[in-house]
Amino acid sequence: MEKSIRVRILGRDYPLRVQEDDEAATREMAAHVDARMRAFKTAHPEQSDLVTAVVTALALAEELYHAREATPDLTQFNDEIDEIDRLLAEALSTD
C-alpha cells in the first residue's frame, strides 16, 4: 500500500508517495542526499541550489557506477552453475 511522506532536502520539503515497506529506506536515502548536498554547499556557498543538486547527483552517479563495476556480473556465475548442474545431471544419468 502506498503512503504519502515528506522528506527535507537542503531546507525544502518534497512530498513523495512510497510503498509502506520502502518508507524507512526512502527516508534514509533522502537524508544521505541532504547530507551530501549540505556538505557541497558548505564547501561552495556561492553555488546555487541547482548547481549543488547537479554536482551532488553526478557524484552519487559516479559512486554508483564504480560500485557496479566492482560488483561481479552474477550472470556469468549463473551460467557456470547451470553448466555444472548440466554436467552433474549428465554424469549421474550414466551411472
Secondary structure, DSSP 4 states (H G I P E B T S, - for coil): -EEEEEEEETTEEEEEEEEGGGHHHHHHHHHHHHHHHHHHHHH-TTS-HHHHHHHHHHHHHHHHHHHHHHS--HHHHHHHHHHHHHHHHHHHHT-
